[in-house]
């Protein structure tokens, strides 16, 4: 950028010629000296008077090409016929520079005219990118300052070169080089060209932890988001070295340790060293764990009259003897703040004060409730949300303009915004407002892509085994309104599935998740086919942070027929005489289309620390469904399942889980249940057996399992990292033991083998391989039945995209 030159001299001093010879200094008499001093004084006074009282008759503008001369004159504080000073000249120069259109401004007085000479910035005609393949033109254009039809400056060009380099660093290409080129098109117009050499991807060859003893490096690697380079990095893009990301990882480590009793934990250093010869980073994170603490005495102390601290013990979420957990302390602060605000003290501040006992490694906590400084929220200012609408951000706040300012509630809003997964970064700060008791809450956001397109292929060993392909389009922030929408389709040789889901997380302006699902699925079993077309309208209601309920109305039409190998007659209700299908299933197919209209209510409790890689917590669900609001089906159905996770060894990253489930269905109204309404055995009930491979069997020798009305199941499992294989691969192993029973039947007793309807237990043991793949969690189970019935169908291998929740 050309430095602006300013010339503000109005008067020019006369100078002697440079080559004139020096003259001898004459001797002055006192009278002559007095006369000379008087003349100098008069000259100075005249000069000062002229400097403060200059005047011009006209203003001439030169050098302008696009900007109209009158527009320039209007910006000047100097007007013809009015007196001005040197300060006015300075203000005029500043005003013209402030227009942002000129690279240089010079103002001089020439006789009775004020001459304004300007040099205009060049205009950018096009901004071009050459050599870029990994980043599209549109992506790069968003990050640069220079735009078509905008003004050009060297400073903006230099900043844009660095911005392009930064964009490449964020995708792991630290050695990308960027040079700029200016193409003069004449008429003060230029094209700006960025020549890019993208270079190779910068990899992360190792992530080393120093100073850790309580947790292994592999376990800590699971906590942070930066990953070592692996063969999946080209898909996951999680091996990019970024200093901002590394700082965020340090905070994740602190939260992890603070939530597991290590209150003295600190990250000593976190550095990334680049080997320029191999273009690979080695990240070293040095930590100091400290001792592990438990909670000592826990109490509440209130200085506010009318608020009894001892009576608030039930609100406190920290208990004496428990492992110290900073998250529980934070939750307690929020709970106490909300409770006290609810009884009329919106400015109350809750401050935890901890006292460490270094002998028995306990921390006693006193929650002190004080009347805080009265301050009100003048306004909430949201910045950076180019796509997400303002109200989507504002509704995550439990406070609004005019409410009492409470830092605890502001921080909770920050966590909610981060949990939305719409933003890469959320910063909330408070700045003084227009009055001493006013606060402006500033929310700075950095948005990220919220849409996903995925396509994959696999193999399923479930109800309809065989190869499958699946594709889906998901948008978590539809049109910037915070709505969730997903369209998916999958299919294979024996099944086709289509689904459309929509969720509005704030129905009627409240924290109620309302939505619907529309689906159609076709399954081809051994001898018959099933087609289901239906819809669900649902409403989710949060009760506490971990407990929620969901109400739903379901309507579904089921149609059954015979497979091509079984149906060789003109009557779809009459299979080929040689078709080996039970009479019970024949009756079900003969009933034709079947409509189920039902309502359901469910409860879900979730305290699992990480749903993708669980180590601790409880996930429990229970659902009751009643069919009979119109339609053909009439039954009561109840299902429940609970899974508890617990870390068995921090150092070995060994996680244990125990799960149990149960279900019961019963018809009413005299019609009983159809065979297709019964529960069928599956891999979530017990592994080692085929889908529908346990439970009551038909009595006519076809060997079809007809399902049961009641089941119980239980499972115990230990999960562990695989040795040698890097943690960035996302592979873990497991050993497990399952047990289950499926019994009871409302099928015509003449069509069921009575010896198979009892409560016979099955059991299996096995090994699992779990992979957190880019396409979803993939699990391979090998189970060997150790207790089974003669009528059971065994399937030792099970493979599919599934979780165990």
MIMI-494517 format. One record per residue (C-alpha): z, y, x; residue in one letter. Coordinates in steps of 0.5 Angstrom, whole numbers, plus 2048, in hexadecimal, padded with zeros to 3 digits. Layout:
BEGIN
ZYXA/...
END
This chain:
BEGIN
800800800X/7FE807803X/80480B804X/8048117FFX/804818803X/80781E800X/805825802X/80A82A7FFX/809830804X/807836800X/80783B806X/80483A80DX/80783D813X/803841818X/80383E81FX/800841825X/7FA83E829X/7FC83782DX/7F883A833X/7FB841833X/7FE84383AX/806844839X/80784C83AX/80D84F83DX/813850838X/814858838X/81B85B838X/81D85D831X/822863830X/82886382BX/824867826X/81E862827X/82285C826X/82585F81FX/81E86081DX/81C85981EX/82285681BX/82185A815X/819858815X/81B851815X/820851810X/81B85580BX/81685080DX/81A84A80BX/81D84D805X/81584E803X/814847805X/81A844801X/8188487FBX/8118457FBX/81383E7FCX/81783F7F5X/8128437F2X/80B8407F3X/8068417EEX/7FF83E7EDX/7FA8407E8X/7F68397E7X/7F78317E9X/7F182E7ECX/7F18267ECX/7ED8227F1X/7EC81B7F3X/7ED8187ECX/7E88137EAX/7EB8107E3X/7F08147E2X/7EF81A7DEX/7F18217E2X/7F48247DBX/7F881E7DBX/7FB81F7E2X/7FC8267E1X/8008247DBX/8058207DFX/8068267E4X/80C82A7E3X/8098307E6X/8048357E1X/7FF83A7E3X/8038417E2X/80A83F7E3X/80E83F7E9X/8108387EDX/8138367F3X/8138317F8X/81882D7F4X/81282D7EEX/80D82B7F3X/8118247F5X/8138237EEX/80B8237ECX/80981E7F2X/80F81A7EFX/80C81A7E8X/8058197EAX/8078137EEX/80B8117E8X/8058107E4X/8048097E8X/7FC80B7E9X/7FC80F7F0X/7FD80C7F7X/7FD8137FAX/7FF81A7F7X/7FE8217FBX/8008277F8X/7FE82E7FCX/7FE8357FAX/7F78387FCX/7F78407FAX/7F88407F3X/7F78397F2X/7FB8337F2X/7F782D7F4X/7F98267F2X/7F58217F6X/7F681A7F4X/7F48137F6X/7F380E7F1X/7F58077F1X/7F08027F1X/7EF7FE7EAX/7EF7F67EAX/7E97F37E7X/7EB7EC7E8X/7F07E87EBX/7ED7E17EEX/7F07DB7F1X/7EC7D77F6X/7EE7D07F9X/7F47CE7F3X/7F47C77F0X/7FB7C67EFX/7FC7CC7EBX/7F87CF7E6X/7F57D67E6X/7F97D87E0X/8007D57E3X/7FE7D97E9X/7FC7E07E5X/8037E07E2X/8077E17E8X/8037E67EBX/8047EE7EAX/7FC7F07EBX/7F87EF7E4X/7F17F17E2X/7F17F87E0X/7F77F97E4X/7F87FE7EAX/7F87FB7F1X/7FD7FC7F6X/7FE7F97FDX/8057F87FBX/8047F47F5X/7FF7F07F9X/8047EE7FEX/8097EC7F9X/8047E87F5X/8027E47FBX/8097E27FCX/80A7E07F5X/8047DC7F5X/8077D87FBX/80E7D87F7X/80A7D47F2X/8077CF7F6X/80E7CE7F9X/8117CD7F2X/80C7C77F2X/80E7C47F9X/8087C77FDX/80C7CB802X/8067CC807X/8027CF802X/7FE7D5805X/7FC7DB801X/7F77E1804X/7F57E6800X/7EE7EA800X/7EC7F07FDX/7E47F17FAX/7E27F87F9X/7DE7F97F3X/7DD8007F4X/7DF8057EEX/7E68047F1X/7E67FD7EEX/7E87F77F2X/7E97EF7F1X/7EF7EC7F4X/7EE7E57F7X/7F37E07F9X/7F17DB7FEX/7F67D57FDX/7F67CF802X/7FB7CB7FEX/7FD7C6804X/8017BF803X/8077BE7FEX/80D7BF802X/8127B9801X/8197B8801X/81A7B2806X/8227B2805X/8287B5801X/82E7B4806X/8357B5803X/83A7B6809X/8427B6807X/8427B2801X/8467AC801X/8487AB7F9X/8417AA7F7X/83B7A77FBX/8357AB7FCX/8317A77F7X/8367A97F2X/8357B17F4X/82E7B07F4X/82E7AF7EDX/8327B57EBX/82D7BA7EEX/8267BB7ECX/8237BC7F2X/8207B57F4X/81D7B17FAX/8167B07FBX/8137AA7F8X/80D7A77F5X/80F7AA7EEX/80F7B17F1X/8087B27EFX/80A7B17E8X/8117B47E8X/8117BA7ECX/8187B97EEX/8187B97F5X/8167C17F6X/81A7C57FBX/81D7CB7F7X/8237CF7FAX/8247D17F3X/8247CA7F0X/8297C87F6X/82E7CD7F4X/82E7CB7EDX/82F7C47F0X/8357C67F4X/8387C97EDX/8367C27EAX/83A7BE7F0X/8407C37EFX/8407C27E7X/8407BA7E9X/8467BA7EDX/84A7BF7E9X/8497BA7E3X/84B7B47E7X/8527B77EAX/8507BA7F0X/8527C27EFX/8527C47F6X/84A7C17F7X/8467C67FAX/83F7C67FDX/83F7C8804X/8387C9805X/8317C7803X/82B7C8807X/8247C5807X/8207C480EX/8197C480EX/8157C0814X/80F7C4814X/80C7BE818X/80C7B9812X/80D7BF80DX/8137BB80AX/81A7BE808X/8217BB80AX/8267BD805X/82E7BD808X/8337BE803X/83A7BF806X/8407BE801X/8487BE802X/84A7BA7FCX/8527BB7FDX/8577B77F9X/8567B47F2X/85B7B77EDX/85E7B57E6X/8607BA7E1X/8687BC7E1X/86C7BF7DCX/8677C37D7X/86A7C97D3X/8677CF7CFX/86B7D67D0X/8697DB7CBX/86B7E37CCX/8687E57C5X/86D7E67C0X/86C7E17BAX/8687DC7BEX/86D7D67C0X/86A7D27C6X/86E7CC7C5X/86B7CB7BEX/8647CB7C2X/8657C47C5X/8617C17C1X/85B7C57C3X/85C7C47CAX/8577BF7CDX/85A7BD7D3X/8607B87D4X/8657B77D9X/8637B17DDX/85C7B17DCX/8577B27E2X/8567B97E3X/8507BC7DFX/84D7C37E0X/8497C27DAX/84F7C07D6X/8527C67D8X/84C7CA7D6X/84C7C77CFX/8537C97CEX/8527D07D0X/84D7D07CBX/8517CD7C5X/8577D17C6X/8527D77C6X/84F7D57C0X/8567D37BDX/8597DA7BEX/8537DE7BCX/8537DA7B6X/85A7DD7B4X/8597E47B5X/8597E57BDX/8517E67BFX/8537E97C6X/8587E47C8X/8567E17CFX/8587DA7D1X/85A7D97D9X/85B7D37DCX/8607D37E1X/8617CC7E6X/8667CB7EAX/8657C57EFX/86A7C07F2X/8677BE7F8X/86D7B87F9X/86B7B47F2X/8647B77F2X/8647BA7EBX/8627C17E8X/8677C47E2X/8637C97DEX/8667CE7DAX/8617D17D5X/8637D97D4X/8617DD7CEX/8617E47CFX/85E7EA7CBX/8587EC7CEX/8557F37CFX/8517F57C9X/84A7F57CAX/8447F47C5X/83D7F27C6X/8387F87C5X/8327F37C6X/82F7ED7C8X/8297EE7CDX/8257E87CEX/8207E87D3X/81A7E47D6X/8197E07CFX/8127E17CFX/8117DB7CAX/8177D97C7X/8197DE7C2X/81F7E27C2X/8237DF7BCX/8227D87C0X/8277DB7C5X/82B7DF7C1X/82D7DA7BCX/8307D67C2X/8367DB7C3X/83C7DB7BEX/83C7E37BFX/8387E87BDX/8377F07BEX/83D7F37BCX/8427ED7BDX/8487ED7C2X/8457EB7C9X/8487E47CBX/8467E27D2X/8477DA7D0X/8437DA7CAX/83D7DE7CEX/83E7D87D3X/83D7D37CEX/8377D67CBX/8347D67D2X/8357CE7D2X/8327CD7CBX/82C7D17CEX/82C7CD7D4X/82C7C67D0X/8267C97CCX/8227C77D2X/81D7CD7D0X/81F7D07D6X/81F7CF7DEX/8247D47DFX/82A7D87DAX/82E7DE7DDX/8327E27D8X/8367E87DBX/83A7EE7D8X/8387F57D9X/83C7FB7D7X/83A7FE7D0X/8398057CEX/8408067CDX/8468037D1X/8487FE7CCX/8417FC7CBX/83D7F67CFX/8367F47CFX/8357ED7D0X/82E7EB7D4X/82B7E57D4X/8267E37D9X/8227DD7D8X/81C7DA7DCX/8187D57D7X/8157CE7D9X/8107CA7D5X/8137C77CFX/80D7C27CDX/80B7BB7D0X/8057B77CFX/8067B07D1X/8027A97D1X/8047A37D4X/80379B7D3X/8087957D4X/80A78F7D1X/80F78D7CCX/8127877CAX/8157897C4X/8147877BDX/80C7887BEX/80B7867C5X/8057887C9X/80278E7CDX/8037957CAX/80179C7CBX/8047A27C9X/8037A97C9X/8077AF7C6X/8077B77C6X/80D7BA7C6X/80F7C17C5X/8177C37C6X/8167CB7C4X/8107CB7BFX/80D7D27BFX/8137D47C2X/8177D37BCX/81C7CE7BFX/8197C87BBX/8187C17BDX/8117BE7BBX/80E7B77BEX/8087B37BCX/8087AC7BFX/8037A67BEX/80479F7C1X/8017997C1X/7FF7927C4X/7FC78B7C2X/80178A7BCX/8047917BAX/8027987B9X/80779E7B8X/8067A57B6X/80B7AA7B5X/80C7B27B4X/8137B57B5X/8157BC7B3X/81C7BF7B4X/81F7C67B3X/8257C67B7X/8287CC7B3X/8277CB7ACX/8287D17A7X/82B7D57ADX/8307D07AEX/8317CB7B4X/82E7C57AFX/8297C17B2X/8247C07ACX/81D7BC7ADX/8197B67ABX/8157B07ADX/80F7AD7ABX/80D7A77ADX/8087A17ACX/80979A7B0X/8057947B0X/80778D7B3X/8047867B4X/8097817B4X/80777A7B5X/8057787AEX/80677E7AAX/8057867ABX/80978C7A9X/8077937A7X/80C7987A6X/80B79F7A4X/8107A47A3X/8147AB7A4X/81B7AD7A5X/81E7B47A4X/8247B57A8X/82A7BA7A9X/82E7BA7AFX/8357BD7AFX/83A7BE7B5X/8417BD7B4X/8447BE7BBX/8417BF7C2X/8407B77C2X/8407B57BBX/83A7B67B6X/8387B37B0X/8317B27ADX/82F7B27A5X/8287AF7A4X/8237AD79EX/81E7A779FX/8197A579CX/81479F79EX/80F79B79BX/80E79479FX/80878F79EX/8087887A0X/8027847A1X/80077E7A5X/7FD77E7ACX/7F577C7ADX/7F77767B0X/7FB7747AAX/7F77777A4X/7F07737A2X/7F177479BX/7EE779796X/7F577A794X/7FA77E798X/80077C795X/7FE774797X/7FD77379EX/7F976D7A1X/7FC76679FX/7FC7647A6X/80076B7A8X/8077697ABX/80B76F7A7X/81276E7A3X/81276E79CX/81777479CX/8127787A0X/80D77679BX/811779795X/81277F799X/80B78079AX/80977F793X/80E784791X/808789793X/80A790795X/811792795X/814799795X/81B79B798X/81E7A1796X/8257A2799X/82A7A779BX/82E7A77A2X/8347AA7A5X/8357A97ADX/83B7AB7B2X/8397AC7B9X/83E7AD7BFX/83C7AE7C6X/8407B07CCX/83B7AD7D1X/83B7B17D7X/8337B07D8X/82F7AC7D3X/8297AB7D8X/82E7A87DDX/8357A77DAX/83B7A57DEX/8417A77D9X/8427A97D2X/8417A67CBX/83B7A57C6X/83D7A37BFX/8397A37B9X/83A7A07B2X/8357A17ACX/83579F7A5X/82F79E7A0X/82E79E799X/82879C796X/82679C78FX/8257A378DX/81E7A178AX/81A79C78DX/81B79578DX/820793793X/827793791X/82C792796X/83279579AX/8317957A2X/8367967A7X/8357967AFX/83A7997B5X/8397987BCX/83E79B7C2X/83D79B7C9X/84279D7CFX/84079F7D6X/84579F7DBX/8447A07E3X/84779A7E6X/84579C7EEX/8447A37EFX/8427A17F7X/83D79C7F4X/83B79F7EEX/83C7997EAX/83D79B7E3X/83F7967DDX/83E7967D6X/8407927D0X/83D7937C9X/83E7907C2X/83A7907BCX/83A78E7B5X/83678E7AEX/83678C7A7X/83178C7A1X/83378A79AX/82E78B794X/83078D78DX/82D78D786X/82C786785X/825786789X/829784790X/825786797X/81E784799X/81D78079FX/81B7867A3X/82178A7A1X/8257857A5X/8277877ADX/8237847B2X/8267827B9X/8237867BFX/8257887C6X/82A78D7C4X/82E7887C0X/82D7837C6X/8287827CCX/82677B7CDX/82377A7C6X/81C77B7C3X/81C7817BEX/81E77E7B7X/8207787BBX/8277767B9X/82A7767B2X/8297727ACX/82276E7ACX/81E76C7A6X/81F7657A3X/8187637A2X/8167617AAX/8127677ABX/8177697B0X/8177717AEX/81E7757AFX/81F7787A9X/82577D7ABX/82C77E7A9X/8307837A5X/8367847ABX/8367847B2X/83B7857B8X/8397867BFX/83C7887C5X/83A7897CDX/83D78B7D3X/83978D7D9X/83A7907E0X/8347957E3X/8337967EAX/82E7997EFX/8297957F3X/82B7947FAX/8257977FFX/82179A7F9X/8227A27FAX/8257A57F4X/81F7A97F2X/81C7A37F0X/8207A37EAX/82279B7EAX/8287987E8X/82A7917E7X/82F78E7E2X/8337877E0X/8357867D9X/8387817D4X/8367827CDX/83977E7C7X/83677F7BFX/83677B7B9X/83277C7B3X/8337797ACX/8337797A5X/82D7797A0X/82B77C799X/825778799X/824772794X/82976D797X/824768795X/81F76B79BX/82476C7A0X/8277677A5X/82F7677A3X/8317647AAX/82E76B7ADX/8317707A8X/83876F7ACX/83C7747B1X/8397707B7X/83A7747BDX/8357757C3X/8367777CAX/8327797D0X/83277B7D7X/82D77F7DBX/82A7847E0X/82778A7DFX/82278F7E2X/8227967E0X/81D79C7E2X/81E7A37E0X/8167A47E0X/8127AA7DEX/8107A77D8X/8177A57D5X/81D7A07D7X/81A7997D8X/81E7937D8X/81D78C7DAX/8227877D8X/8227807DAX/82777C7D6X/8297757D6X/82D7727CFX/83376F7D1X/83576D7C9X/82F76C7C4X/82D7687BEX/8287637BEX/8247687B9X/82476E7BDX/81E7717C1X/81F7727C8X/81C7787CCX/81F7797D3X/81B77F7D5X/81B7857D1X/81778B7D3X/8167927D0X/81779A7D0X/81E79A7CDX/82579C7CEX/82C7997CCX/82F79E7C8X/
END
